[in-house]
Amino acid sequence: MPVSPSALGVLLAGCLTAVLVPADSATADTDEIQVSRDKVVIPVTGGVAEIQPAGLAVSFHARGQRMVASAPAAELSAPGAVTRRGRSAHWSYPERGLTATAKVERGRLEISLSSTVDSTVHWPVTGTDQASTHVAFPRGEGLSIPVGDAWWNSPVAKLVGSEVDMTEGLTMPFWGYSLGQRGISYLVPTDIDTSLRFASTDGKLRTEARHEFSERRATREYTVSLGITDNSPVAAAVDYRRWLADRGELGSLRRKMAANPEIGRLFGAFHAYTWGKARTAAAVQRLRAAGLDRMWLGYDSDPTPMDAAAVTAAKQAGYLVGPYDSYDNAQDPATSDAPSSVWPSPVWPEACVIDANGKPVTGFGGRGCYVSTEALAKDEPTKHYLEQRVRSVTDNGVNSYFLDVDAAGQFFDDYSPQHPMNKPTDRANRLARMRALAQRGLVLGSETAGAWANTALAYSHGSLTPVSDHLWELQKDTQNWGPWFPDHRPGFFFKPVELPADAAKAMFDPAYRVPLYQTVLHDSVISLDRWELPYSKFPALRKNRALLAMLYGTPLNLVLDGSESGSDLAELAELQRFFAPLHTADPMTGFARLSQDGLVQRSTFGTRLTVTANFGDQQAAGVPGGCVRAELAGAQPKTLCP
C-alpha cells in the first residue's frame, strides 16, 4: 500500500535499526543485585529485571514500562530460600530436585536450572503480556507474526499446538516478542532437548519452552538468556548474533575465503541441481554462453554423476561443482536404492543407531537405518570409511561438496554397546567431520544448517524456507507433487505445483517473513531454499521469491535437465546480473517493514548497500509494485521487476 512521507518517517524511526535499548542507569554488570524472601531484582541493559522465585515469573521494568517476560510456571511453585553470592542469586526447588541461578551476563538476564534427576520443566512461559504485538522465531529464515492474527491462531495454519525442537525445528535457538516500542529476546545456549510449543489463548499466540533434563544426554543444565530489545522484528536476531560473536562462535565468509579462495566463487552465484543432459560439458558451456557467469552445480547420489569432462568445463566457466552425499543412511547393499547408502561391510548393519529397546533406528523414509556418527568416528582411524567415500565421489575433480543432513540438527542417542553415544556427542562428531571436509579445500555445504554449524560451512540448502507441516503432507501425494522418476527429470523436483493458499501463506507470504537468519549469519553462511523447492516449482510465487532473494541477498536454487529454452536461461541470466553485485560478504545491518501491511520492506548490508522490495501492487517508497530497488554506493540505483 502507498506510504505517506510522514508515516514512512515514523516507521523508519521505529524499525530501521535493531539495537539494544540504552541502559537506564549504570553498567548492568556492576549494579547491585537485590534479594528478598520472595523477589530478586537485577539491573540489566535497558532497565531492571524482577524475578519471583515462586513460579519463576520474570518481568522487566524499562523507563516506566513493565513487561512480562515469563508468566509463573505452576511446577516451580515451591522454592527454597534465596541467597546472594557475589553478583548472582541462588535458590532451589526441593520437590523437583532443581537449583536455580540468576545473574547478569553482558547486560542480559541469565537464568540457569540444574537438576539432580531426570525430569522435564516447562519454562519460560512467554507472550502473556497484553502489550505483546508480534512473536518472531527462526523457522527457516524466520517469521514475525502478529500475536492476534486470526489465521495463525487457527488450526489451518498448523502452528497452534505444534512443538518445535530447538536444534531440528528451528535454525537458531531463540525467539522474541515485540511489546509497544520495546521487545524481549530469549536465547537458549542449552538447545539440545529443548523445544518451543505454540498455543493460542484468547485469540493470541503464546509460547512455552520445554527442557528435558537427562543424565545420559548431558542435559541436566538448562540456561535461558533474556534481554530487553527495541521493537524491530529482527531484534532477537541482533541479540543472538552478538551472543555468538562474544563467544567466538560467529563464522566469517571472509576468513573462510582466506583459507580457501574457491569460496569466492559462491558470491553472486545461483545454485542448481542437475539431471540428465544438464550434467554434460556441453550443457555447462551452454549455461555460460547464456550469460550465467557464476553458478554452483550439484548432482544427486545416483549411478550417473558428472564426469571429469563436465567438471572441468564447470571449473573453466568459473563455477563450483560437486556431489550430493549423505553419511546418514545405510542399507543392505543388495537392495539399496542409492549409492550413498551403500557402505563397505560391516557398516550395514553393525553401524546402525540402536534405540533404547536394542533395535536399529529405521532410516529416513523407512529406508535401512540411520548410521551412528560414533560408529564411523571410532572406525575411521583403521577402516577409513569416510576417507574412502570422499575419494570415490571427488575423483572427477570437483571443487565443492554437499553433505546432506549433518548440519540440520537431528541428533541421536545410540544405545549400542559397541558405539554408545548421546546427542551432544553426535553433534560434536558431525561438526568434526564437516570441518575435516572443509579442510580438504572443498567448498562445503549442508542441509538447513543450524547456527551451531556456521563456522564449518560456506553454504546451506534449506535454511531459507520456513517449512511448515503443510509441505510434508503435500509431498506425500506424489501424484500431485511429482514422483521420484524419471531419473533424468524426476517430477518431485521438476513438476510445477500450485501451492494451496494455506501452505503458500505459511511459508512464502512476505507480510510474515523476516530475515532472522540473514541478520545473524549473512556474512558467515550463504543460505538458499530446499533443493525440492527450486525457483521453478511454484510458478505463481516466482515474482515474490525473486524479490525475497534480492531483498535478503540469498541466491536462487534451481533444477536443470538440459532442456531449458534460450528464453528460460536468458531470464535467469537477467536475474543473476541484478543479484551478483548485491551479493557480498558484508553482514546484513538493518531490516525494516516500511508499510503497515508489511509488503514494503528494506534491508541494508554493511554501509554501502540498501535494497527496497515492494511486494504490493502500488508504488511505495519510490519502488513500483512488484519490484525491487538496489542502491549501492558508487553506482546508479537500479530497479528489477521480475
C-alpha positions in Angstrom: 0.0 0.0 0.0 1.3 3.6 -0.6 3.1 5.2 2.3 2.9 8.9 3.1 6.2 10.7 3.8 5.2 11.4 7.4 4.1 7.8 8.0 7.3 6.5 6.4 9.4 8.6 8.7 7.6 7.3 11.8 8.0 3.7 10.6 11.7 4.1 9.8 12.4 5.8 13.1 10.8 2.9 15.0 12.0 0.0 12.9 15.1 0.6 10.7 17.8 -0.2 13.2 17.6 -3.1 15.7 19.7 -2.3 18.7 19.5 -2.8 22.5 17.6 -0.1 24.4 20.1 2.1 26.2 20.6 1.4 29.9 18.6 3.5 32.4 21.5 3.7 34.8 25.0 2.5 35.4 26.5 -0.5 33.6 24.4 -3.5 34.4 27.3 -5.9 35.2 28.4 -3.6 38.1 25.0 -2.7 39.7 23.9 -4.4 42.9 21.6 -7.4 42.9 18.8 -7.0 45.5 17.5 -10.2 47.2 14.5 -10.6 49.4 12.3 -13.5 50.6 10.1 -13.5 47.5 11.9 -11.3 44.9 15.2 -10.9 43.1 16.0 -7.6 41.4 18.8 -7.4 38.9 19.8 -4.4 36.8 20.2 -5.3 33.1 20.9 -3.3 30.0 17.9 -1.1 29.3 16.2 -1.5 32.7 15.7 -3.8 35.6 14.7 -7.5 35.8 12.5 -8.7 38.6 12.3 -12.4 39.4 9.7 -14.1 41.6 11.2 -17.5 42.5 7.7 -18.8 43.3 6.8 -19.9 39.7 10.0 -18.3 38.3 8.0 -15.4 36.9 10.1 -12.7 35.3 9.4 -9.1 34.4 11.4 -6.2 33.0 11.0 -2.6 34.0 12.2 -0.2 31.4 11.6 3.6 31.5 8.2 3.3 33.2 7.1 0.2 31.2 6.6 -3.1 32.9 7.0 -6.1 30.5 6.1 -9.7 31.5 9.0 -11.9 30.3 7.6 -15.1 31.7 4.4 -15.9 33.5 4.7 -18.2 36.5 5.2 -21.9 35.9 3.0 -24.0 38.2 5.5 -26.8 38.5 8.0 -24.3 40.1 5.7 -23.0 42.8 7.6 -24.1 45.9 11.1 -22.5 46.0 13.5 -22.6 48.9 15.3 -19.7 50.5 17.0 -17.2 48.2 20.7 -16.3 48.8 23.1 -14.0 47.1 26.7 -14.9 46.3 28.6 -12.1 44.6 26.7 -10.9 41.6 24.3 -13.9 41.4 21.3 -15.1 43.3 20.6 -18.7 44.1 17.6 -20.8 45.3 16.2 -24.3 44.9 13.0 -26.2 44.2 13.5 -29.1 46.6 10.5 -31.1 45.4 11.8 -31.0 41.9 15.5 -31.6 42.6 16.3 -28.3 40.9 18.6 -25.4 41.8 18.3 -22.0 40.2 20.9 -19.3 39.5 20.2 -15.8 38.2 22.8 -13.4 37.1 23.5 -10.7 34.6 25.8 -11.6 31.7 26.9 -8.9 29.3 23.8 -6.9 30.2 21.3 -9.8 29.8 19.5 -11.7 32.5 20.7 -15.3 32.6 18.7 -17.9 34.5 20.0 -21.5 34.8 18.3 -24.5 36.2 20.3 -27.5 37.3 18.7 -30.9 38.0 19.8 -33.8 40.1 17.2 -36.1 38.5 15.9 -36.8 35.0 12.8 -34.7 34.6 11.1 -32.1 32.4 10.5 -28.4 33.0 8.1 -26.1 31.1 9.6 -22.6 31.3 9.7 -19.8 30.4 6.0 -19.1 29.6 6.1 -16.2 27.1 3.9 -13.9 25.2 1.4 -13.4 28.1 1.9 -9.7 28.4 -1.2 -7.9 27.0 1.1 -5.4 25.3 2.6 -8.2 23.1 2.1 -7.5 19.4 4.4 -9.8 17.4 6.3 -13.1 18.0 9.4 -13.8 15.9 11.1 -17.1 15.6 13.6 -18.7 13.2 11.7 -21.3 11.4 13.9 -21.5 8.4 14.9 -17.9 7.6 12.4 -16.5 10.0 8.8 -15.4 10.7 7.4 -12.5 12.6 3.7 -13.0 13.3 1.1 -10.6 14.9 0.1 -12.5 18.0 -3.6 -11.7 17.3 -3.6 -12.8 13.7 -6.8 -14.8 13.3 -5.3 -17.1 10.6 -2.2 -18.0 12.6 -4.3 -18.7 15.7 -6.5 -21.1 13.7 -6.0 -24.8 13.0 -5.4 -24.3 9.3 -2.1 -22.6 9.9 -0.8 -25.7 11.7 1.2 -23.6 14.2 -1.0 -23.7 17.3 -0.5 -27.0 19.2 2.8 -27.6 17.4 6.1 -28.1 19.3 9.4 -27.4 17.5 12.8 -28.8 18.6 15.4 -26.1 19.1 18.0 -27.9 17.1 15.9 -29.5 14.4 12.8 -27.4 14.1 14.5 -24.0 14.4 17.6 -22.9 12.6 18.7 -20.9 15.7 17.8 -21.3 19.4 16.0 -18.1 20.1 12.7 -16.3 19.8 11.4 -12.8 20.6 8.3 -10.7 21.3 7.6 -7.1 20.4 5.7 -5.0 23.1 5.0 -1.5 22.0 8.3 0.4 21.5 10.3 -2.4 23.1 10.7 -6.1 23.0 12.2 -9.2 24.7 14.5 -11.7 23.3 15.1 -15.2 24.6 18.3 -17.1 23.8 18.8 -20.8 24.7 22.5 -21.9 24.9 21.4 -25.3 26.1 19.4 -26.1 22.9 19.7 -29.9 22.9 16.5 -31.4 24.3 14.8 -28.0 24.4 11.7 -27.2 22.4 9.2 -24.4 21.9 5.5 -25.0 22.0 2.9 -22.7 20.4 -0.5 -22.1 21.9 -3.5 -19.8 21.4 -5.1 -18.1 24.5 -8.0 -15.7 24.0 -7.0 -15.5 20.3 -3.4 -14.6 20.9 -0.3 -16.6 20.2 1.6 -17.8 23.3 4.8 -19.8 23.6 6.3 -22.1 26.2 9.7 -23.7 26.3 10.2 -27.3 27.4 13.5 -28.8 28.5 14.3 -32.4 29.3 16.9 -33.0 32.0 18.8 -36.2 31.2 22.0 -37.5 32.8 22.7 -39.8 29.8 22.3 -37.0 27.4 24.3 -34.5 29.5 21.3 -32.1 29.5 20.8 -31.6 33.2 21.8 -28.0 32.9 19.3 -25.6 31.3 20.0 -21.9 30.6 17.9 -19.2 29.1 19.2 -15.7 28.5 16.6 -12.9 28.4 17.2 -9.3 27.2 15.4 -6.0 26.6 15.4 -5.0 22.9 13.7 -2.4 20.7 10.6 -3.4 18.7 12.4 -4.3 15.4 11.1 -7.6 14.0 14.8 -8.8 13.9 15.8 -7.5 17.3 16.2 -11.0 18.8 18.4 -12.0 15.9 20.6 -8.9 16.6 21.0 -10.1 20.1 21.8 -13.7 19.1 24.4 -12.5 16.6 26.1 -10.5 19.4 25.9 -13.5 21.7 27.6 -15.8 19.1 30.3 -13.1 18.4 31.0 -12.6 22.1 31.8 -16.4 22.4 33.9 -16.7 19.2 31.2 -18.8 17.6 30.3 -16.5 14.7 32.0 -17.5 11.4 33.1 -15.2 8.6 33.0 -15.8 4.9 36.0 -13.5 4.5 38.0 -15.7 6.9 36.8 -18.8 5.2 37.7 -17.4 1.8 41.2 -16.5 3.0 41.7 -20.2 3.9 40.0 -21.4 0.7 39.8 -18.8 -2.1 37.4 -21.1 -4.1 34.7 -19.9 -1.7 34.8 -16.6 -3.6 33.1 -18.4 -6.5 29.9 -18.5 -4.4 29.3 -14.8 -4.4 26.7 -13.9 -7.0 26.2 -17.5 -8.0 22.8 -19.1 -8.4 22.8 -22.8 -7.4 21.3 -25.7 -9.5 20.9 -29.4 -9.1 21.4 -31.1 -12.5 19.8 -34.1 -14.1 20.1 -35.9 -17.4 21.9 -33.8 -20.2 22.5 -31.0 -17.8 25.4 -33.0 -16.4 27.4 -32.8 -19.6 30.2 -30.5 -20.6 28.1 -29.1 -23.5 25.2 -28.2 -21.1 27.7 -26.4 -18.8 29.1 -24.4 -21.7 25.6 -23.5 -22.8 24.8 -22.0 -19.4 28.0 -19.9 -19.6 27.2 -18.8 -23.1 23.7 -17.7 -21.9 25.3 -15.2 -19.6 25.2 -17.2 -16.3 28.8 -16.4 -15.3 28.5 -17.6 -11.7 27.0 -20.9 -10.7 27.1 -23.8 -8.2 26.2 -27.0 -9.9 25.3 -30.1 -8.0 24.2 -33.6 -8.8 22.3 -36.3 -6.9 23.7 -39.5 -5.5 22.9 -41.8 -8.4 24.8 -44.0 -10.8 25.4 -41.2 -13.3 27.4 -38.5 -11.7 29.1 -35.7 -13.7 32.1 -37.0 -15.5 35.6 -35.4 -15.4 34.9 -33.5 -18.7 31.8 -31.9 -17.3 33.5 -31.0 -14.1 36.4 -29.5 -16.0 34.0 -27.4 -18.1 32.3 -26.1 -15.0 35.5 -25.1 -13.4 36.7 -23.4 -16.6 33.4 -21.5 -16.6 34.2 -20.2 -13.2 31.7 -22.4 -11.5 31.6 -24.5 -8.4 30.6 -28.1 -8.9 30.1 -31.0 -6.5 28.2 -34.1 -5.5 25.3 -34.5 -3.1 26.3 -37.0 -0.5 25.0 -38.3 2.8 26.6 -40.3 5.6 23.3 -40.7 7.5 21.8 -43.8 5.9 22.9 -47.4 5.4 21.0 -50.1 3.6 21.6 -53.7 2.6 23.9 -53.4 -0.5 21.9 -56.0 -2.3 18.7 -53.9 -2.3 19.9 -50.3 -1.7 18.1 -47.5 -3.6 21.0 -45.0 -3.5 24.8 -45.3 -3.9 25.3 -43.1 -0.8 23.5 -45.7 1.3 26.0 -48.5 0.3 28.9 -48.9 2.7 31.7 -51.5 3.0 30.8 -54.4 5.2 30.0 -54.5 8.1 28.7 -50.9 8.3 25.4 -52.4 7.4 24.1 -53.4 9.9 26.7 -53.1 12.6 27.0 -49.2 12.5 23.2 -48.6 12.8 22.0 -46.4 15.6 20.4 -48.6 18.2 17.4 -47.4 20.3 16.8 -48.0 24.0 15.0 -51.2 23.2 18.0 -52.6 21.4 16.5 -52.2 17.9 18.1 -50.4 14.9 16.6 -46.9 14.2 14.9 -47.0 10.9 16.3 -44.5 8.4 14.6 -41.6 6.6 11.6 -42.7 4.6 11.6 -46.2 6.1 14.9 -47.0 4.3 17.6 -49.0 6.0 18.9 -47.4 9.2 20.4 -44.2 10.5 24.2 -44.6 10.7 25.8 -43.8 14.1 28.3 -41.0 13.8 30.1 -42.5 16.8 30.5 -45.9 15.0 32.0 -44.2 11.9 34.3 -42.0 14.1 35.6 -45.0 16.0 36.3 -47.0 12.8 37.8 -44.1 10.8 41.4 -44.4 12.1 41.6 -48.1 11.0 38.8 -48.6 8.4 38.9 -45.2 6.7 35.2 -45.5 5.6 34.8 -41.7 5.3 38.1 -41.2 3.6 37.3 -43.8 1.0 33.8 -42.3 0.5 35.2 -38.8 -0.1 37.9 -40.0 -2.5 35.4 -42.0 -4.5 32.9 -39.2 -5.1 35.6 -36.5 -5.7 37.9 -38.3 -8.1 36.3 -36.5 -11.0 38.0 -33.3 -9.8 35.1 -31.4 -8.1 35.7 -28.3 -6.0 32.6 -28.4 -3.9 30.7 -30.9 -1.7 27.2 -31.0 -0.3 26.8 -33.2 2.8 23.1 -33.8 3.4 21.6 -33.9 6.9 24.7 -33.3 9.0 24.1 -29.6 9.9 20.3 -30.0 10.1 20.2 -30.6 13.9 18.8 -34.1 14.0 20.8 -35.8 16.8 20.6 -39.3 18.2 21.2 -41.3 21.3 22.8 -44.6 20.4 22.4 -47.4 22.9 24.7 -49.8 21.1 27.3 -51.4 23.5 29.9 -51.2 20.7 29.4 -47.4 19.9 27.3 -45.7 22.7 26.6 -42.1 22.0 24.4 -39.2 23.3 23.1 -36.2 21.4 25.9 -33.8 22.3 28.5 -36.4 21.2 26.5 -36.8 17.9 26.6 -33.1 17.3 30.4 -32.9 18.0 31.0 -35.8 15.6 29.1 -34.2 12.8 30.8 -30.9 13.4 34.2 -32.6 13.3 33.7 -34.4 10.1 32.2 -31.3 8.4 35.4 -29.3 9.4 37.5 -32.2 8.1 35.8 -31.9 4.7 36.2 -28.2 4.6 39.9 -28.5 5.4 40.4 -30.6 2.2 39.8 -27.4 0.2 36.2 -28.4 -0.8 33.6 -25.6 -0.7 31.3 -27.3 1.8 27.5 -27.0 2.2 24.9 -28.9 4.2 21.2 -29.1 4.7 19.3 -26.5 6.7 22.4 -25.6 8.6 21.8 -24.7 12.3 23.7 -21.8 13.7 25.9 -24.2 15.7 27.4 -25.4 12.4 28.0 -21.9 10.9 31.8 -21.9 11.4 32.3 -25.1 9.4 30.2 -24.4 6.3 30.1 -22.0 3.3 26.5 -22.6 2.2 23.3 -24.1 3.3 20.4 -25.5 1.3 17.1 -25.4 3.1 17.7 -22.8 5.8 15.9 -20.1 3.7 12.5 -21.9 3.8 10.1 -21.5 6.8 8.9 -25.1 6.2 5.5 -25.9 7.8 3.7 -29.2 8.2 1.7 -28.3 5.1 4.8 -29.2 3.0 5.3 -32.7 4.3 1.6 -33.5 3.7 1.8 -32.2 0.2 5.0 -34.2 -0.6 3.3 -37.5 0.4 0.9 -37.0 -2.5 3.4 -37.8 -5.3 0.6 -37.8 -7.9 0.1 -34.1 -7.4 3.6 -33.1 -6.1 5.5 -35.3 -8.5 7.2 -38.7 -8.3 10.9 -39.6 -7.9 11.1 -40.6 -11.6 12.0 -40.5 -14.4 15.7 -40.4 -13.5 16.6 -37.6 -15.9 13.7 -35.4 -14.8 12.1 -36.5 -11.6 8.7 -34.9 -11.1 9.4 -34.4 -7.4 11.7 -31.6 -8.4 10.5 -30.6 -11.9 6.7 -30.8 -11.8 5.2 -27.3 -11.4 2.8 -27.1 -8.4 0.2 -24.6 -7.3 0.5 -24.5 -3.6 -2.7 -24.5 -1.6 -3.4 -21.0 -0.2 -2.7 -22.0 3.4 0.7 -23.6 2.5 1.7 -20.6 0.5 0.7 -18.2 3.3 2.6 -20.2 6.0 5.8 -20.4 4.0 6.0 -17.6 1.5 3.8 -14.7 2.5 6.2 -11.7 2.6 4.0 -10.0 5.2 5.2 -12.6 7.8 8.7 -13.4 6.5 11.6 -11.7 8.2 15.4 -12.2 7.7 16.4 -13.5 11.1 19.0 -16.0 9.6 20.5 -13.3 7.4 20.7 -10.9 10.3 22.8 -13.4 12.2 24.7 -15.3 9.5 24.6 -13.4 6.2 28.4 -12.9 6.3 29.1 -16.5 7.5 26.8 -18.9 5.6 25.1 -18.4 2.2 21.6 -19.6 2.6 19.1 -21.0 0.0 15.8 -22.8 -0.4 15.5 -26.5 -0.2 16.5 -28.5 -3.3 13.0 -29.8 -3.8 11.6 -26.2 -3.7 13.5 -24.8 -6.7 12.6 -21.5 -8.2 10.5 -23.1 -10.9 8.5 -25.4 -8.6 5.8 -22.8 -7.8 5.1 -20.6 -10.9 2.6 -18.4 -9.1 5.2 -17.5 -6.5 8.1 -16.8 -8.7 7.9 -13.0 -8.5 7.8 -12.9 -4.7 10.5 -15.4 -4.4 12.7 -13.4 -6.7 12.0 -10.2 -4.7 12.9 -12.0 -1.4 16.1 -13.3 -2.9 17.2 -9.8 -3.8 16.0 -8.3 -0.5 17.8 -10.9 1.6 20.8 -11.3 -0.6 20.2 -15.0 -1.0 20.8 -16.9 -4.3 18.1 -18.8 -6.1 18.2 -22.6 -6.1 17.3 -24.2 -9.5 16.9 -27.5 -11.1 18.2 -28.2 -14.7 17.9 -31.1 -17.0 19.4 -29.6 -20.1 16.2 -29.0 -21.9 15.8 -25.3 -20.8 14.9 -22.9 -23.6 17.1 -20.0 -24.5 14.5 -17.6 -23.1 14.4 -19.5 -19.8 18.2 -19.2 -19.5 18.0 -15.5 -20.5 15.5 -14.8 -17.8 17.8 -16.5 -15.2 20.8 -14.6 -16.5 18.9 -11.3 -16.1 18.1 -12.1 -12.5 21.7 -13.0 -11.8 23.1 -9.8 -13.4 20.9 -7.8 -10.9 21.8 -10.1 -8.0 25.5 -10.5 -8.4 26.7 -7.0 -7.4 24.5 -7.2 -4.3 25.9 -10.4 -3.0 28.9 -9.8 -0.9 30.5 -10.9 2.4 29.1 -7.9 4.2 26.7 -8.5 7.1 23.0 -7.6 7.0 23.0 -4.5 9.2 19.3 -3.5 9.1 15.8 -4.5 8.2 12.5 -2.7 8.4 8.9 -3.0 7.3 8.0 0.3 5.7 4.3 -0.1 5.3 1.5 -1.1 7.8 0.6 -4.2 5.7 4.3 -5.3 5.8 4.5 -5.5 2.0 7.2 -2.8 1.6 10.5 -3.8 3.2 14.0 -2.6 3.3 17.3 -4.2 4.1 20.8 -2.9 4.5 24.1 -4.6 4.1 27.3 -3.2 5.6 27.4 0.6 5.0 27.2 0.6 1.2 24.0 -1.2 0.1 20.3 -0.7 0.6 17.6 -2.9 -1.0 13.9 -2.0 -1.0 11.3 -4.5 -2.2 7.6 -3.7 -2.8 5.5 -6.9 -2.7 2.3 -4.8 -3.2 0.7 -3.7 -6.4 1.1 0.1 -5.9 4.2 2.3 -5.9 5.6 2.9 -2.4 8.9 4.2 -1.0 10.0 5.1 -4.5 9.6 1.5 -5.8 6.9 0.3 -8.3 4.6 -2.5 -7.1 6.1 -5.9 -7.7 9.7 -4.5 -8.0 12.9 -4.2 -6.0 15.3 -1.3 -6.0 19.0 -1.6 -5.1 21.1 1.4 -4.1 24.8 0.6 -4.0 27.4 3.3 -3.0 29.3 4.5 -6.0 26.7 3.1 -8.5 23.5 4.3 -10.1 20.4 2.9 -8.3 18.8 0.1 -10.3 15.3 -1.5 -10.3 14.2 -5.0 -11.2 10.6 -6.0 -11.9 10.7 -9.8 -12.3 
